[in-house]
Amino acid sequence: MASSARSRADPVLRAVNTFMYGLVVHFGCVWIIQATQDREMSGVPPSFSENDNQAAQTSPGYFLTTIFLHEYWVFLQHANVFGNPHLQHLDRQYGIALLQSNKHWSIAGTLAGYWMRETIGMFLCLPFLSSPCRQGLSFGFSESQYMILYSLVYHTIKSRGVRSDALNRSSSKFGIMRLVIDNFHSHSSAEFSISALRLFLQGFDAFIHFYIVRDLMLLHNGVWFISMHFLWGVWVLHACMNQLFRCSTATIMVNAWQSIAAKEKCVHDVVMHEDEDCTSETDSTQSSERTPDAIEANANDSDFIVRHLLQKNRVPTKLRGRQGKASEVVDKAVRLETAMTVLALFFMLGLGETPLKGLVNTVECLNADRDVVDVLLFSWLLSSLLHGL
């Protein structure tokens, strides 16, 4: 099978393949940005070109440079997850090991932490993507700003979904934890559709980060090419070392969440084995009714082990629910993501303004002629939404 062949691949070969893939992604990204920049500059009137040359003389600043480099790092990670089968296999095996140890909250904390970092980065990019000459749809926002708005909602839904799966110690057919860790299947039309949807969402997520990187580069006159090359060198070395030593990048996050939960009751650290009867007496009658996924998982554990580990009644009731401080940290991450999403929706769709506009200049974020009643109404709505998180 393909998965077993990847697991038997030589570590040096995996590292070389990762390096070659990263090479194609990086220089392909740089080439597309340069080609787009040359094409747009060829059609710009001389008056705009003079303004761009004056703007190019101004340094973008450390804050904007940090945001840009972070966004490019996230894009490289997403492109690697999307197109590198070796990394997919490594992350999947690590997730399976955590599920077998009943460490659902470690998975939820790791994913929520990654998605919160992405959300913060994209939210901070919003004010720097405004440009009069690149306005897209209504309200005068650019396409990249609308993509960020969609991505904020998308990541918030994922974080809330993975938190719900950790609470239940199980994941449904369209549960976030199962969709993230499970293999891609094509043995039926329904499974093929789900796999195609997962690939589309992963690919579109990576494309959004590339779009943000491209627009930041174009709007700020492409002054980061040297920094991009340096950052790519650090990233590809990091990615190759992961493949060489078979160490997932999520290890640090998982260890942090395990240290947070270390003082909890030992009942949460019970190791769950596949051949062990994990259901309690109260769940025995429910577990006797096997779902199609459960029958499928038992038929071929090597292909459907994730579904077997995330069955509804596999973990007894006493081991479900919250897990002290680890759950609290996940809750805070989810609330922070939700708050940033609500703020972005409130400003962009409600007020027609870009949030954090003061980061770009010191002018007032709201128009002077805006009706005070409208501002108070939207402020009351915003406070009500944030209070309900």
Contacts in CASP RR format, 6 or more apart in sequence:
PFRMAT RR
TARGET T0000
AUTHOR 0000-0000-0000
METHOD contacts of the structure
MODEL  1
MASSARSRADPVLRAVNTFMYGLVVHFGCVWIIQATQDREMSGVPPSFSE
NDNQAAQTSPGYFLTTIFLHEYWVFLQHANVFGNPHLQHLDRQYGIALLQ
SNKHWSIAGTLAGYWMRETIGMFLCLPFLSSPCRQGLSFGFSESQYMILY
SLVYHTIKSRGVRSDALNRSSSKFGIMRLVIDNFHSHSSAEFSISALRLF
LQGFDAFIHFYIVRDLMLLHNGVWFISMHFLWGVWVLHACMNQLFRCSTA
TIMVNAWQSIAAKEKCVHDVVMHEDEDCTSETDSTQSSERTPDAIEANAN
DSDFIVRHLLQKNRVPTKLRGRQGKASEVVDKAVRLETAMTVLALFFMLG
LGETPLKGLVNTVECLNADRDVVDVLLFSWLLSSLLHGL
1 302 0 8 1.000
2 85 0 8 1.000
3 89 0 8 1.000
3 183 0 8 1.000
3 302 0 8 1.000
6 85 0 8 1.000
6 86 0 8 1.000
6 89 0 8 1.000
7 89 0 8 1.000
7 93 0 8 1.000
9 86 0 8 1.000
11 243 0 8 1.000
11 244 0 8 1.000
11 245 0 8 1.000
11 246 0 8 1.000
12 244 0 8 1.000
14 86 0 8 1.000
14 243 0 8 1.000
14 244 0 8 1.000
15 240 0 8 1.000
15 241 0 8 1.000
15 243 0 8 1.000
15 244 0 8 1.000
16 240 0 8 1.000
17 84 0 8 1.000
17 86 0 8 1.000
17 243 0 8 1.000
18 80 0 8 1.000
18 84 0 8 1.000
18 86 0 8 1.000
18 87 0 8 1.000
18 236 0 8 1.000
18 239 0 8 1.000
18 240 0 8 1.000
18 242 0 8 1.000
18 243 0 8 1.000
19 236 0 8 1.000
19 239 0 8 1.000
19 240 0 8 1.000
21 80 0 8 1.000
21 83 0 8 1.000
21 84 0 8 1.000
22 76 0 8 1.000
22 79 0 8 1.000
22 80 0 8 1.000
22 232 0 8 1.000
22 236 0 8 1.000
22 239 0 8 1.000
23 236 0 8 1.000
25 76 0 8 1.000
25 79 0 8 1.000
25 80 0 8 1.000
26 76 0 8 1.000
26 228 0 8 1.000
26 229 0 8 1.000
26 232 0 8 1.000
26 236 0 8 1.000
29 75 0 8 1.000
29 210 0 8 1.000
29 213 0 8 1.000
30 225 0 8 1.000
30 228 0 8 1.000
30 229 0 8 1.000
32 214 0 8 1.000
33 213 0 8 1.000
33 214 0 8 1.000
33 217 0 8 1.000
33 218 0 8 1.000
33 222 0 8 1.000
36 214 0 8 1.000
36 218 0 8 1.000
37 217 0 8 1.000
37 218 0 8 1.000
37 222 0 8 1.000
40 218 0 8 1.000
41 49 0 8 1.000
41 52 0 8 1.000
44 52 0 8 1.000
48 133 0 8 1.000
52 221 0 8 1.000
55 220 0 8 1.000
55 221 0 8 1.000
56 221 0 8 1.000
56 223 0 8 1.000
59 223 0 8 1.000
60 68 0 8 1.000
60 220 0 8 1.000
60 223 0 8 1.000
60 224 0 8 1.000
63 359 0 8 1.000
64 128 0 8 1.000
64 216 0 8 1.000
64 220 0 8 1.000
65 224 0 8 1.000
65 227 0 8 1.000
67 121 0 8 1.000
67 124 0 8 1.000
67 125 0 8 1.000
67 128 0 8 1.000
67 216 0 8 1.000
68 213 0 8 1.000
68 216 0 8 1.000
68 217 0 8 1.000
68 220 0 8 1.000
68 224 0 8 1.000
68 227 0 8 1.000
69 224 0 8 1.000
69 227 0 8 1.000
69 228 0 8 1.000
69 231 0 8 1.000
70 121 0 8 1.000
71 121 0 8 1.000
71 122 0 8 1.000
71 125 0 8 1.000
71 209 0 8 1.000
71 212 0 8 1.000
71 213 0 8 1.000
71 216 0 8 1.000
72 213 0 8 1.000
72 228 0 8 1.000
72 231 0 8 1.000
73 231 0 8 1.000
73 235 0 8 1.000
74 117 0 8 1.000
74 118 0 8 1.000
74 121 0 8 1.000
74 209 0 8 1.000
75 206 0 8 1.000
75 209 0 8 1.000
75 210 0 8 1.000
75 212 0 8 1.000
75 213 0 8 1.000
76 232 0 8 1.000
76 235 0 8 1.000
77 235 0 8 1.000
77 249 0 8 1.000
78 202 0 8 1.000
78 203 0 8 1.000
78 205 0 8 1.000
78 206 0 8 1.000
78 209 0 8 1.000
79 206 0 8 1.000
79 210 0 8 1.000
80 87 0 8 1.000
80 239 0 8 1.000
81 87 0 8 1.000
81 88 0 8 1.000
81 91 0 8 1.000
81 202 0 8 1.000
81 206 0 8 1.000
82 199 0 8 1.000
82 202 0 8 1.000
82 203 0 8 1.000
82 206 0 8 1.000
86 243 0 8 1.000
87 239 0 8 1.000
87 242 0 8 1.000
87 243 0 8 1.000
90 242 0 8 1.000
90 243 0 8 1.000
90 246 0 8 1.000
90 248 0 8 1.000
91 181 0 8 1.000
91 248 0 8 1.000
91 250 0 8 1.000
92 181 0 8 1.000
92 183 0 8 1.000
92 306 0 8 1.000
94 248 0 8 1.000
94 250 0 8 1.000
94 251 0 8 1.000
94 254 0 8 1.000
95 107 0 8 1.000
95 181 0 8 1.000
96 181 0 8 1.000
96 305 0 8 1.000
96 306 0 8 1.000
96 309 0 8 1.000
98 104 0 8 1.000
98 106 0 8 1.000
98 107 0 8 1.000
98 254 0 8 1.000
99 107 0 8 1.000
99 181 0 8 1.000
99 272 0 8 1.000
99 306 0 8 1.000
99 309 0 8 1.000
99 310 0 8 1.000
100 271 0 8 1.000
100 272 0 8 1.000
100 273 0 8 1.000
100 274 0 8 1.000
100 309 0 8 1.000
101 269 0 8 1.000
101 271 0 8 1.000
101 272 0 8 1.000
102 169 0 8 1.000
102 268 0 8 1.000
102 269 0 8 1.000
102 270 0 8 1.000
102 271 0 8 1.000
102 272 0 8 1.000
102 315 0 8 1.000
102 319 0 8 1.000
103 254 0 8 1.000
103 258 0 8 1.000
104 165 0 8 1.000
104 166 0 8 1.000
104 169 0 8 1.000
104 177 0 8 1.000
105 166 0 8 1.000
105 257 0 8 1.000
105 261 0 8 1.000
105 323 0 8 1.000
105 326 0 8 1.000
105 327 0 8 1.000
105 330 0 8 1.000
106 254 0 8 1.000
106 257 0 8 1.000
106 258 0 8 1.000
106 261 0 8 1.000
106 326 0 8 1.000
107 162 0 8 1.000
107 166 0 8 1.000
107 177 0 8 1.000
107 181 0 8 1.000
107 254 0 8 1.000
108 162 0 8 1.000
108 163 0 8 1.000
108 165 0 8 1.000
108 166 0 8 1.000
108 177 0 8 1.000
108 330 0 8 1.000
109 162 0 8 1.000
109 166 0 8 1.000
109 253 0 8 1.000
109 257 0 8 1.000
109 326 0 8 1.000
109 329 0 8 1.000
109 330 0 8 1.000
109 333 0 8 1.000
110 250 0 8 1.000
110 253 0 8 1.000
110 254 0 8 1.000
110 257 0 8 1.000
111 158 0 8 1.000
111 159 0 8 1.000
111 162 0 8 1.000
111 176 0 8 1.000
111 177 0 8 1.000
111 180 0 8 1.000
112 159 0 8 1.000
112 162 0 8 1.000
112 163 0 8 1.000
112 330 0 8 1.000
112 333 0 8 1.000
112 334 0 8 1.000
112 337 0 8 1.000
113 253 0 8 1.000
113 333 0 8 1.000
114 250 0 8 1.000
114 253 0 8 1.000
115 155 0 8 1.000
115 158 0 8 1.000
115 159 0 8 1.000
115 333 0 8 1.000
115 337 0 8 1.000
116 159 0 8 1.000
116 333 0 8 1.000
116 336 0 8 1.000
116 337 0 8 1.000
118 151 0 8 1.000
118 155 0 8 1.000
119 151 0 8 1.000
119 152 0 8 1.000
119 155 0 8 1.000
119 156 0 8 1.000
119 336 0 8 1.000
119 337 0 8 1.000
119 340 0 8 1.000
119 341 0 8 1.000
120 336 0 8 1.000
120 340 0 8 1.000
122 148 0 8 1.000
122 151 0 8 1.000
122 152 0 8 1.000
122 212 0 8 1.000
123 148 0 8 1.000
123 152 0 8 1.000
123 340 0 8 1.000
123 343 0 8 1.000
123 344 0 8 1.000
123 355 0 8 1.000
123 356 0 8 1.000
124 356 0 8 1.000
124 359 0 8 1.000
125 148 0 8 1.000
125 212 0 8 1.000
125 216 0 8 1.000
126 145 0 8 1.000
126 148 0 8 1.000
126 344 0 8 1.000
126 354 0 8 1.000
126 355 0 8 1.000
126 356 0 8 1.000
127 354 0 8 1.000
127 355 0 8 1.000
127 356 0 8 1.000
127 357 0 8 1.000
127 358 0 8 1.000
127 359 0 8 1.000
127 360 0 8 1.000
128 216 0 8 1.000
128 219 0 8 1.000
128 220 0 8 1.000
128 359 0 8 1.000
128 360 0 8 1.000
129 142 0 8 1.000
129 144 0 8 1.000
129 145 0 8 1.000
129 148 0 8 1.000
129 212 0 8 1.000
129 215 0 8 1.000
129 216 0 8 1.000
129 219 0 8 1.000
130 141 0 8 1.000
130 142 0 8 1.000
130 145 0 8 1.000
130 354 0 8 1.000
130 357 0 8 1.000
130 360 0 8 1.000
131 142 0 8 1.000
131 219 0 8 1.000
134 142 0 8 1.000
134 143 0 8 1.000
134 215 0 8 1.000
134 218 0 8 1.000
134 219 0 8 1.000
135 141 0 8 1.000
135 142 0 8 1.000
136 142 0 8 1.000
136 143 0 8 1.000
136 146 0 8 1.000
137 143 0 8 1.000
137 146 0 8 1.000
139 348 0 8 1.000
139 349 0 8 1.000
139 352 0 8 1.000
141 348 0 8 1.000
141 352 0 8 1.000
141 354 0 8 1.000
142 215 0 8 1.000
143 211 0 8 1.000
144 211 0 8 1.000
144 212 0 8 1.000
144 215 0 8 1.000
145 348 0 8 1.000
145 354 0 8 1.000
147 208 0 8 1.000
147 211 0 8 1.000
147 212 0 8 1.000
148 208 0 8 1.000
148 212 0 8 1.000
148 344 0 8 1.000
149 344 0 8 1.000
149 345 0 8 1.000
149 348 0 8 1.000
149 349 0 8 1.000
150 208 0 8 1.000
151 205 0 8 1.000
151 208 0 8 1.000
152 337 0 8 1.000
152 340 0 8 1.000
152 341 0 8 1.000
152 344 0 8 1.000
153 341 0 8 1.000
153 345 0 8 1.000
154 201 0 8 1.000
154 205 0 8 1.000
155 337 0 8 1.000
156 334 0 8 1.000
156 337 0 8 1.000
156 338 0 8 1.000
156 341 0 8 1.000
158 176 0 8 1.000
159 333 0 8 1.000
159 334 0 8 1.000
159 337 0 8 1.000
160 334 0 8 1.000
160 338 0 8 1.000
161 175 0 8 1.000
161 176 0 8 1.000
161 177 0 8 1.000
162 176 0 8 1.000
162 177 0 8 1.000
162 180 0 8 1.000
163 330 0 8 1.000
163 331 0 8 1.000
163 334 0 8 1.000
164 176 0 8 1.000
165 171 0 8 1.000
165 175 0 8 1.000
165 176 0 8 1.000
165 177 0 8 1.000
165 178 0 8 1.000
165 310 0 8 1.000
166 177 0 8 1.000
166 327 0 8 1.000
166 330 0 8 1.000
167 320 0 8 1.000
167 321 0 8 1.000
167 322 0 8 1.000
167 327 0 8 1.000
168 312 0 8 1.000
168 320 0 8 1.000
168 321 0 8 1.000
169 314 0 8 1.000
169 315 0 8 1.000
169 319 0 8 1.000
169 320 0 8 1.000
169 321 0 8 1.000
170 310 0 8 1.000
170 311 0 8 1.000
170 312 0 8 1.000
170 313 0 8 1.000
170 314 0 8 1.000
170 315 0 8 1.000
171 177 0 8 1.000
171 178 0 8 1.000
171 179 0 8 1.000
171 310 0 8 1.000
172 178 0 8 1.000
172 312 0 8 1.000
173 194 0 8 1.000
173 293 0 8 1.000
174 194 0 8 1.000
177 310 0 8 1.000
178 306 0 8 1.000
178 307 0 8 1.000
178 310 0 8 1.000
179 194 0 8 1.000
179 198 0 8 1.000
181 306 0 8 1.000
182 306 0 8 1.000
182 307 0 8 1.000
183 303 0 8 1.000
183 304 0 8 1.000
183 306 0 8 1.000
184 195 0 8 1.000
184 198 0 8 1.000
184 199 0 8 1.000
185 191 0 8 1.000
185 192 0 8 1.000
185 194 0 8 1.000
185 195 0 8 1.000
185 303 0 8 1.000
186 192 0 8 1.000
186 195 0 8 1.000
217 224 0 8 1.000
238 249 0 8 1.000
241 247 0 8 1.000
242 248 0 8 1.000
242 249 0 8 1.000
257 326 0 8 1.000
257 329 0 8 1.000
260 325 0 8 1.000
260 326 0 8 1.000
260 329 0 8 1.000
261 268 0 8 1.000
261 323 0 8 1.000
261 324 0 8 1.000
261 325 0 8 1.000
261 326 0 8 1.000
263 325 0 8 1.000
264 323 0 8 1.000
264 324 0 8 1.000
264 325 0 8 1.000
264 326 0 8 1.000
267 318 0 8 1.000
267 319 0 8 1.000
268 319 0 8 1.000
268 323 0 8 1.000
270 319 0 8 1.000
272 278 0 8 1.000
272 309 0 8 1.000
272 314 0 8 1.000
272 315 0 8 1.000
274 301 0 8 1.000
274 305 0 8 1.000
274 308 0 8 1.000
274 309 0 8 1.000
278 314 0 8 1.000
278 315 0 8 1.000
278 316 0 8 1.000
279 286 0 8 1.000
279 287 0 8 1.000
279 313 0 8 1.000
279 314 0 8 1.000
279 316 0 8 1.000
280 316 0 8 1.000
280 317 0 8 1.000
280 318 0 8 1.000
282 317 0 8 1.000
283 313 0 8 1.000
283 316 0 8 1.000
283 317 0 8 1.000
286 312 0 8 1.000
286 313 0 8 1.000
287 313 0 8 1.000
291 311 0 8 1.000
291 312 0 8 1.000
293 304 0 8 1.000
293 307 0 8 1.000
293 311 0 8 1.000
294 307 0 8 1.000
294 308 0 8 1.000
294 311 0 8 1.000
296 304 0 8 1.000
296 307 0 8 1.000
297 304 0 8 1.000
297 305 0 8 1.000
297 307 0 8 1.000
297 308 0 8 1.000
297 311 0 8 1.000
298 308 0 8 1.000
301 308 0 8 1.000
308 314 0 8 1.000
321 327 0 8 1.000
335 389 0 8 1.000
338 389 0 8 1.000
339 386 0 8 1.000
339 389 0 8 1.000
342 382 0 8 1.000
342 385 0 8 1.000
342 386 0 8 1.000
342 389 0 8 1.000
343 355 0 8 1.000
343 382 0 8 1.000
344 355 0 8 1.000
346 378 0 8 1.000
346 381 0 8 1.000
346 382 0 8 1.000
346 385 0 8 1.000
347 353 0 8 1.000
347 354 0 8 1.000
347 355 0 8 1.000
348 354 0 8 1.000
348 355 0 8 1.000
350 378 0 8 1.000
351 366 0 8 1.000
351 370 0 8 1.000
351 375 0 8 1.000
351 378 0 8 1.000
353 365 0 8 1.000
353 366 0 8 1.000
354 365 0 8 1.000
357 363 0 8 1.000
357 365 0 8 1.000
358 365 0 8 1.000
366 375 0 8 1.000
END
